[in-house]
Amino acid sequence: MGLTILNMVGEGAGKHKIPQQNTEEAEQTREQATNKEQDGSSNTPTCQKDQSNMESSPQIPGEVVNRTITSPVRSGQRIVVPNGDLTITASVGSGAEVIASGNIHVYGTLRGRAIAGSNGDENAMIFCKKLDADLISIAGIYLVSEDIARQKHSTPVQVTLHGESLIITES
């Protein structure tokens, strides 16, 4: 769900732990699942991978998972990559939002909002073929379309963070 895990402080701290299976139980569970798949006797319905380009599925904290989107990101869609880079081989429409803890690459026109370094990574970058964004942000420092230099609009650019300011350079 993308919620922050907080450590408890004070009375009762450390009493709540996530239960873990021991390795023997985990192995038995895997074997049973494998046997059911081979027999075709599984009662669990098979799920199709969601191709709607909406928010990503929950991931293990710390696991880096980069994501590639090959279709246009339309207005109202929100793509979130909590632990990795996001690459879009099409355009991002006005009203769409793309968020990644790492870099964002757009091999088309970037409109809408692009938020790189969402976890505070100041080394994150935004790359795009054509910049027409409503908002660009890296590690919480942002520029809105009125603040983006007019000569940088509609050109291939890379956006980096230096100190407290975003630097837009033609690539």
Secondary structure, DSSP 8 states (H G I E B T S, - for coil): ---------STTTT--------HHHHHHHHHHHHHHHHHT---S-------S--S-----TT----EEE-S-B-TT-EEEETTS-EEESS-B-TT-EEEESS-EEEEEEE-SEEEE-TTS-TT--EEEEEE--SEEEETTEEEETTTS-GGGTTS-EEEEEETTEEEEEE-
